[in-house]
Amino acid sequence: MQTIGDGLVEALKLLISFDSEVYEIICLSLALSLTSTTLSACLGIPMGLVLGVKDYRFKPQVSRLLYTCMSLPPVVVGLIVAILLSRSGPLGSWQLMFTPFAMVVAQMLLVTPIIAGILFNNAKQHGRQIKDFGRTMGAGRLGILWLLVQEMRTTILVAVVTGFGRAISEVGAVMIVGGNIKHHTRVMTTYIAMNNSMGNYAAAIAMGMVLLIISFVVNAVLYRFIEGENDAH
């Protein structure tokens, strides 16, 4: 218990002192996670809505595939990206290994199925009524898709926030493809893992506190939005 208490005190000192390395890591983590979540949302939102609403032959198989991809092991995703981007891999000439770009790609492979899967399940259950209403009003395909986005905006926000949580808390995949390089690819989760293995608990606890604060703020915003939507209805 004393170790935890001392670690918390040192963590607060580290955060209050505005240590440049710590805040550089925080900013990089947020930038990478926001980028990967935004790109994943651009792919996952229309994918989940369209696959959920449309009727096609292999819909049960697509459902199983999406749900399986939602729980992909991060280290396996990191390994696949590393093989593709390594010097001997098909994209090795691009020299993207151990770069923020590689980390964003790994996070996108983990986040996109989560966003698409959540929306697929919701659209499969409730999208038919929205689609029929749009057709009744004379809307085309893009109009129906926009109507789905409007009517399912709460679910979309939940999906995006869930994806962001997966991205910013990821350590296995980003460690493999990023390499935890100081001032280049070191993010909060890899920083915590490194300092924990070195016995530097104060630094690890400090970064863990930042992650908890970010999680609290994001979920508080989500809760306020959902409450506002419920009050509006």
C-alpha positions, 0 to 999 in steps of 0.5 A: 500500500505504501508503494501505491501511496508514494506512487500517487504522490510522485505521479501528481508531482510529475503531472503538476510539474508539466514534464515535457516528455509526459505531455508530449506522449499524451499529445501524441496518444490523443492525436493518433487515437483521434486520427484512427478513430475518425478514419475508422468512423468514416469507414465503419459507419456507412459499412455497418449501416448498409450491411445491417439494413440491406437484405442479401444472401450471406448476411448471417455469415457477414454478421459472424465475421463482423462480430469475430473481427470486433474481438481481434487479438491486438498482438495478431493485428500488430503482427500482420501489420508488421509483416506487411510493413517490414523490410521483407514485406510487400510494403517494405519499400515504403519504410513505414515500420516504426512510424506513427502511420503504422500505429494508426493503421493497426488501430484502424484495423481494431477500431473499424470492426467495432464501429461497424459491428455495433451499427450493423447490429442496431441497423439490422434490428431497427433500420428496416422501419427507417428505410421504409419511412425514407422510401415512403418520403421519396428519398433515394439511397443517399437520402435513406443513408442520411436518414439512418445517420440522423435517427441512429446518431446516439448509437453512432456516438456510442460506437465511435466512443467505444472505438476511441476507447479501444484505440487509446488503451491499445498497447499490444499492436502499437508496441509491435508496429511502433516500437515505443521509440522516444519522441517518435512513437512512444504513447501512453500505454507503451510508456506505462508498460515500459515504466512498470517493467522498470519498476518506475511506478510513479511515472506509470501511475501518472500516465494511468491517471491521465488515461482514467481522466480521459476515459471519464471525460469522454464518457461524461460527454457521451452520458450528457449527450444521451441524456439530452437526446432522451429529454428531447424525446 
